[in-house]
Amino acid sequence: MRKFASSRARSPEPSPTENRVRVATDTDIVEARQVARALAEQLGFSPGDATVVATVVSELARNIVEYASPGEILIQAVENGSHRGVLMVASDNGPGIRDVSLAMRDGFSTAGRLGLGLPGVRRLMDSFEIVSGPGRGTRITVKKWISRRAP
């Protein structure tokens, strides 16, 4: 396991196995995004899909900073047979999401922003799971698999 501190001046090189980024500030959001993009590129994601992975991590980290700081994002490579991909788990011990089904509706925002939101994260990922409740914190687990190219 490898941990990254947010005080690094240069872009961190991700571990090929497991990366944990503590998320409490805007600087941590940038770091988590960089780690996710770099790991996606190492795994062979297309530039477009690496950007999708980075965008999703950025949204998850932004939610932690805005609503439940501090938290953590786990970013790691995964395999399932011949498929390779990236697993990202955003977790915190914050106040939790009172109404998960409402938070998963397009256009819902408690901050009045027009960000990607959790529905956008769900659309961009190949798998999405959220566990949350008032006073229990939140854990969001997502996976993105490398797209197979037609021969």
Secondary structure, DSSP 8 states (H G I E B T S, - for coil): -EEE-TT-SS-----SSEEEEEESSHHHHHHHHHHHHHHHHHHT--HHHHHHHHHHHHHHHHHHHHHT-SEEEEEEEEEETTEEEEEEEEEE-SS--S-HHHHTSTT--SS---S-HHHHHHHHSSEEEEEEETTTEEEEEEEEE------
